[in-house]
Amino acid sequence: MFVDWWPEGRFCTLQIPILLERCPAPQTWFTKRSQIATAQNRKRKTRQMNKRIGIAVLGLGWMGEAHSRSVLRIPSLFPKRSFDPKLVVCADTEPSRRERAVSDFGFERAVEDWREAINSDDVDAVWVTAPNMLHVPMIEAAAAAGKAIFSEKPIGGKPEQTVAALAAAKKAGVVTGVGYNYIWAPLVIHAKNLIDSGALGEITHYRGRFLSMYGSDELGLLTWRFIMDQAGYGVTSDILSHSVSMAQYLIGDITEVIGMKNTTIPKRPIPTGAAGHYGRGKPEDPKGNVENEDFASMLCTFKNGATGTFEVSRTMVGPESQNAFEVYGTKGAISWNLEKLNELQYYELIEDKNSGYKTIYGGDRFPFHANFVPGQANAVGLEDFVAIEDYSFLESLATGKPFSPSFKEAVDVVSVQQALINSWESRSWEKVHDLGSAI
């Protein structure tokens, strides 16, 4: 007896005429093979039309791994794209990381010298994910080699270093991107759409904060993050950059600031060998001075007339990673917190006794969410934001469309930082001047 499957999932026996009359025409083996071949040819033609983009990753630490994973995920997450990414070469001084780059992440090769990776002919774009003090030299070399550049923040530990990076990129005419990862959260994008639609009315106040515990242990080692000539400034470079970039994305330019700073833990144990940022010393260990700020706060005014307050800390005990914002308008308010990144609080001003804040849960009705999980209240995570970010940057390279945030937006952020630094000295309000205007 010959049995064949049918499109509806039923099967019928060719020996029974009455069933044959009721069943649709069978898909023969030849028909199915033809359909499969057609689909494969269509995919092959699509791949041939896509632009191949060879990628170098400089530094396989936390963010180097995150970006490498996102590149590997992009083909399955974003089937409709204009490019095919390829992890070509990873540069890292640590042998075990170089080995892992090839064995676990599928890089074609790994090298010790980042200059060799940048100057490889098969590399089109460079991801700068090394320690902060290496960012600008790597960016300048990549720009000189004509490579597109995506750099983790801060571009430079000091404002003038970020300006130098933008100058190098503009001179070379290369595409740039910067890792303000959190603006790519689907609910943050939805918040931006709500603000732009006028749902909140006229924006009157913005509150931004990034409170973290990563430096709260007074026995935490004196790593490069706490040294001015290696990290640059402290929390204003490290995490205020996220808060300011978020505010400028949601609300617009900041025009004037005043603020203060404090080094909560002035001395830390000196590491005796290679040590990570979460390494811990002993009470009796020799200690060295922390050279940059643990805490900073800022008042500001926006170009649209709204007022703003900011607070950032790496030494507060309690908040694990409280990267958060609150936006207040004449018709409503919204708030979001990284610690509950799949929830957006929304207040709509209505004449109703049941009015109040409501929780909007993330779901596939919001931008990019459906690329990761379907339905409502099914969560996405931080590395999903990185995948969205990397996809968007690579798509801009393939299509020639502008990408934001670029190094220009990074200079906008450090222009605010420089005004804040000036206010520490003057103890008064300081205007924000565009540090990139002369480039």
N, C-alpha and C positions, 0 to 999 in steps of 0.2 A: 504494500500500500504506500503511495507517494503522498506525503503531507507537506504543505507549504504554508508559510506565514503570510498574513495579510496586513494591510496598513492599520486596521483597527485593532490589531493584536489578536484577532481570531485566527483559527486555522480551519481548513476544510479538506476533505478527502476527495481526491479527484475521481475516485471510483463511484461516488454517489452523485448522480445527476441532479437530484433535487437541491442538494446543498450548493452545487455549482451554480445553480440559477440564482440562489440567494446571496452568494458571495461576490464581491467585486473581482475584477480581473486580477489574477495573481501577479505579484512582483517576482519575476523569475530571477534566478541567480545572475543571469546576464544583465538584467535591468538594474539590479542592486549594485553590481560591480560598476556599471556605467555611471550610476549616480554617485558612488563613492569617488570614482576617478574624476568626475566633473567637480565635485567639492574640493578634492585635493588640488586640482589644477587652479581652481579659483583662489585657494589659499596661497598656492605657490606664486601666482601672478601678483597677489597682494603683497607678499613678502618681497618680490622683485621690485615692486614700486616703492616700497618703504626705503627710507634713507638709513643706511647702516651708520651707527655712531659708535666709534670705539672709545672706551672710557678708561682713564687712569684714576686710581684712588690713591691719594698720598696720605698714608697713615691709617692703619687698621685697628684703631681703638674703638671705643663705643660707637661714635657716630660714623666712623669708617665702615664698621660692620653694618650699621643700620642702613646706610646708603647702598652698600653692596647687596644686601638682602632685597632692598626695594627694587633695584635694577633687575634682579633675578625674578621678582614677582610681576613686574610690569607687563610682560607679554600675556600672562593669564588674567591679570586684573583689568587691563585696558586693550582688548583685542582690536578695537577700532583706533588705530594710531597711525602716524605717518613715519615712524622710525622703527628700527630694530636695534636695541642696545646690545653691546657686547663688552663684557668685562675683560679688558685686554691685559692690563698690567697693574700690579699693586706695588707700591714702594713703602718699605718699613725697615727700620734699623734692627728690629728684633727678629732673629731667625725663625722662631716658632710661629710668629705671625705671618712671615713670608710663606712658610710651609702650609699654614692653614689657608692662606689666600688661594692657593692653587688646589689643595685637596678638598676643602670644604665649601669654598665659594666659586670655584670654577674659573678663576683667572687663568689666562693663557700662560702667564709667567709672573714672577715676583722678583723685584730687584731691591738692593739696599739703597742705592742713590736715587733720590727723587728727581734729580735733573735728567737722569737716563730715561725715566718714565715719561717725563714731560716732552722730551725731544724725540720720542718714538714716532715713526712715520704713520703707524696704524692707530694713533691716538687722536681723536677729534675734540674730546672734552676732558677736562681735569676736575676732579673733586678734591678740594683742599680740606682735609679732616685731621690734620696734624695738630700738635700743640700750638697755642696762640702765637708764640714768638716766631714761628716759622711761616705764618700765613702770608705776610707781605712779600718776603723773598720768593716764595713759591708762586704767588700771584704774578709778580713782576716777570719771573722766568716764563710762566705759561703764556702771559700776554705777548712777550717778545717772540715766542714760538708760534703765535697765531692760534692758540687753542681757546675754545670756549671755557669759561671758568665758573664753577659753582663752589663757593666757599662757605664753610660753617662760620657762624658769628662767634666772637666779634671778628670782623675783617682785620682790624688792628686793635691792639690793646689800648692805644691812645688815639685820640681823634686825628692827629696829623698822619698817622700811619694808614688809616682808612682813606684819607684824602689821597695819599700817595698811590694806593691801590687803584682807586678810581682813575687817577691820572694815567697810570700805566695802561689800564684797560681801554680808556678812551683813545689814547695815542695809537694803540694797536688796532682799534676798531673791532674788538671781540665782544661776544655776548657774555653777560655776567649774571649770576644769581647769588643770593645770600640766604642762609638757612634760618630765617625767622619761621620756624616750623609750625608754630601754633596757629598762625593765621589761616592754615589750610584745614583746620578742623571743620567738618561739615556744619556743625552748629554755629561756629564763628562766622562762616560764610553766610549762613542764614541770618545771623544777627546783623551783619553788614547790609544784607538785603532789606531787613526790617527798617533799619535806620534810613537807608537811601529812599525807601518808599514813602517816608513821612509818617509811618505808623506811630512813632514816638513823638511826633510833633517837632518843635524846635528844640535842639539839644542844648541843655543848660549846664550840665556837669558830667564829668568823667572821673571815675576813680579806678586807678590801676595799681596792682601790687604783685610782687613776686617774692614770697616769703618761703625760705628753704632752710633745712637743717643740715645741709651737707658740710658746713663748717662749724657746727655748734659744739663739737667736742673739743675742749681746750687742750686735750692731748693729741688731737689730730696733727699730723706731721706738717712741717713747714715746707710744703711742696711749691712748685713754680707758680701756682695760682696766687700765692701770697707775696710774690716778689715783683716789684715794680718793673725792673728791666727785663723780666721774662713774660709776665702776664699783662703788664700795663696796669691800668686802674683795676679796682676790685669789682664789687657788685655793679657799679655803673656800667662797666664794659661787659660783664658776664651776663647779668640777668635784667638790669634796667633796660638794656638794649631790646629785650623781648617785650617789655611792658610799653616802651615808647613806640616801637614798631607797630604793636597792636593798636595803640591809641591813634597813631597817624593813619593806619589802615581804616579804622572805623570812623574816626571823627574828622581828621585833617591835620594840617600843619599846626605846630606849637610855635608861638611867637615870643613868649617871655616867661622866664622862670626865676625862682628863688628856692634855695634848699640848704640842706645841712648833711653832714656825714659823721660817721663814728667808726672807730676800730674797736669792736667789743672785746676781742681777745688779742691783746697787743703782742704776745709772745707765744711761740709754739715750739715743740721739740724738733730739733734738727735731725733729719733722716741720716742714717749712717751708710745707706746704700740705695739701690733703686727702690723706689716706693711709689705706690699708687696714692690717689687723692684720699682714699679712705683708710690709709695706713695709720697706725696708732703708736705713739711713743709711750714712755714711762715717766712718772712724775719726777724721777731723778735725772732724766736725760738733759743734756745741755739744750738751751733754748735760744732761738733767734727772733729778731723783730719781724712782725708782720708789717709790710710796707704799703699796703693799700687798704681801702675801706671795706669793712664788713657790712655796714648799714648806710643807707642813704634815703632821704625823703625829699620831695619836691612839690612845690605849688606851681601852677602854670596857667597861662591863658592860651586858648586856641584862636586861630585866625577867624573862626566863625563867631567868636565872642563867648564861647563856653569856657567855664573854669575847669581846672583839673587838679587832682592830688595823686601823688605816687609815693609808694613805699616799697623798698626792697631790702632784703636781708639774707645773709647766708648763715647766720648764727642764732636765729630765733629757735627756741625749743617749742615744739608743738606742730607748726605747719610743716608737712613733709615736702610738698611741692605745690604751694598755693599760688599758682600763676592765675590771676583772676582779674576781671574787670566788671564795673558797674556803669551803666549809661543811663542818665536821667534826662527826660524830655518833658515838654509841656502836655503831652498826651499819654505818656507811658514810660516804662523803664524796663531794662533787661539786665541780667547778670549771668556770668559764666565763670566756672572755676575748673582748672585742669584736674583737680582732684576728683571732680565729678564731670568728666569731660563729655559725657553723653547726655547731659541735662542742661537746658537753658531755662532760666527763670524769666518769666514775662509778666509784666503788669500793664493792663490796659485800663485807662481812665474811663470808666463808664458809670452811669447812675444806676447802680444795682447794689442791693444790700449784701450780695454774695461776691462783690468785686474783691480782688486781691491778686497776689502773685499766683501764677500757675506754672507748673513744670511741663516743659516741652521736652519729650524724650527723643533722642536721635533715632533716625529711621531712614528707609530708602526713599522717602519723599524729599530729602535734603541733598544738596550737591555732593556727588561722589560716593555717598554712603552705600548705594546699591552695588558699587564695584566690589565691595568687600563682603557684605552680608545683606540678605533680603529682610523685609518685614520691618516692624517697629520695635524699638527698645532693644534691639540686638546690637551689642556694643561694638564700636571701633576703638582703636588704640593709637598710641603715639607713633609707632612705626608705620601705621596706615597714613598718617599725615605726611610722613617722610616720603612714602610711595607716591602720594598725590603731588607733592612738591617736585619730586624728581621726574615724574611723568610730564608735568606741566613745563618744566624747564627743557626737557628733551623734545617735547612737541614744538616748543618755540624754536629750537634749533632746526628742526626738520622743516618747519613751515615758514620760517622767517618772521613770525609774529613777535611783537615785543614781549619781554618777560618782566614781571614785577613780583617780588622785590629784587632789584638789581643793586649794583654797587652805588648807584645814585641814591636809592632809598637808604642804604647803609650810611651814606654821608649825611643825609637828612637826620638820621638818628644821632650820629655823633655831633652834629651841629647843636642839637639840644644838650647833649652831654657836655660839650665845651662851655655852653652858657651856664650850665649848672656848676661846673668847676670854677668858672669865673665868679659865680655868686658865693662860693665858699670863701673866696679871698675878699670880695667886696662886702659881703654880708648884706647884700641888697639885691633888688630885682635886676636881671640882666636880659637884654634883648638876644634873641636867637638869630644869628647871622649864618647864611648859607655858606659853609666852608668850601663848597664845590663851585661857587660862582666864578672863580678865577680860572678854572680848568677849561 
